[in-house]
Amino acid sequence: MTYSPLLAPVVALVAWTLVVMTWMAVTRFAVFRKMGITLDNIPAGSRGVDLEGKAPNEAQWKSHNYNHLLEQPTIFYAIVITLALMGMDQPVNQYLAWGYAGLRILHSLIQCTVNTVKYRFTIFAIASLCLLGLTVHAGARVLHDCLGWQLFMH
């Protein structure tokens, strides 16, 4: 069975998200230990442990990045799967998809280690341009195939 090469960067970014989740868990459990927090002393029915303002910032960076990987990348997954279903796996879309995934991984590495906002923001902005390119390609195809013919026939 063949599959669209556009799906590989989706799998890569999902795998990276799981790596960050593991990194976050290891970091948070180490902080829990230092703070005397155990699963037994977390109140029943609570939302978990809120470490904001209590734990060192460096310990929170992984958690913040994990949340970021569950935000904008969901749009990436949707548009790349849409392009794959439309048969639009041309090299330009593959480059944009890999560019987005690679830049988001770089963004994670920056945020989880040094967390310099000017670098993080620059990488985020460039990744967003990749996402915009993918969306414009899908949108142009939809307009051409679904709406374009109808609009020009009247």
N, C-alpha and C positions, 0 to 999 in steps of 0.2 A: 504494500500500500504506500502510495506517495502522499506527502503532505506539503503544505506551503512552507517555504523557508522562512516566511514571516513569523511562524510560530516559535522558532528557536529563541529569538530575543525575549519572547513572552516567558518561556520556560526559564531562561536565564535570570530574568528579573524576579520571578516567583521564587526561584532557588535562593537568590541573594536575600530576598525578604525573610526567608526562613533562617538564613545565616545570621542576619541582624536580630531576629527574634531570639535565637539561641544566645547570641552575644549579650543582648539586653537581659535575658533571664539570669545568666551567669553573673553579670555585673550587679543586678538588683538583689539576688540572693546573698551575695557577698556583703552588700550594704545592710540588708536585713540582719545578717549575723552580727555585724558591728553595732547595730542599733538595738539589738535584743528582740527583734521581731521574729516570731515563729508563726507557723500556720495555726498553732493552738491559741495564740493570743490576738489574732485578728477577729474582731467581732463578727458573729454570725449575721448574715444578711447585708454586710457592708459591701462596698464596691471594690474592696481590696485596699491596698496600702497606697496612700498619697504621699509621695516623697518630696513633692515640690516645696522648696524652702527648708527642708529638713536634711536632705542628703546633699552631698557635694554635687555641684553642677555637672562635673565630668561623668558622674554616675547616671545623670538624667539624660545626657545627650543621646545615648543609645535608644532610650525609650521614646524620646522626641522624634528621632529619625525613623524608628519603627512605625510610629503614627504617620509620619510623612509618606512612608512607602505604602500606606493603606489609603492614601488620599488621591493625589493626581494620577498615580500609575493605574488606578482603576479605569480612567478614561483611556489611557494607553492600551490596556488590555482590550477594551471594547472596540477601539478603532482598528487595531491591528487584526483582531479576529474578523471584523467587518471586511477589511481589505482582503484578507485571506479567503473569505467566503465569496467575495466578488471576483476572485482570480487576479487580483492586482498585486502580484508579488514581483513586480519589476525591480531591477536593481536599486533604483532610487528609493523605493519604499523599504527595501531591505537595509540600505545604508541609514535611512532615517530611523528605522526601528532599532537597529543595533546602536546607532548614535544615542538615541534616547536611553536605552538600557545601560549602556556604558557610562553615560554621563550621570545617570541616577546612582549607579554604583560609586562613582567618584564622589558625588555629592554626599553619599552615606559615609564614605571614608573620611571626608573632611569633617562632617558634622560629628561623627562618633569619636574623633581623635582630637583635633585642634579647634574645631568649631569656629573658624574665622568667617564671619558673616559675609564679608565682601567677596570671598572666594566661593562660598556656598551659593550666594545669590547669583553670581555670574554663571556658575555651572547650571543652576536651576533655570535661569533665563535661556541659556543655549538649549538645554533639554526641552524646554517648553516650545522653542522654535521648531525642533524636530517633531514634536507632537502636533504643532500647528500645520506643518507640511503634510504629515500623514492625513490629517483631518481635511485639509484643502483637497488633496488628491481624491479622497473618498467622496467628499461633497461635490466635486466637479463631475465625478462619474455619475453620481445620483442625479444631479441636475441634467447632465447630458442624456442619460438613458431613460430616466423616468419623467422628467419634466420638459426637457429640451424639445423632444419630438412633438409633444402636445402643444407647447407654446408656439412653435413655428408653424404648426399646421393650421392655426386659426387666423 
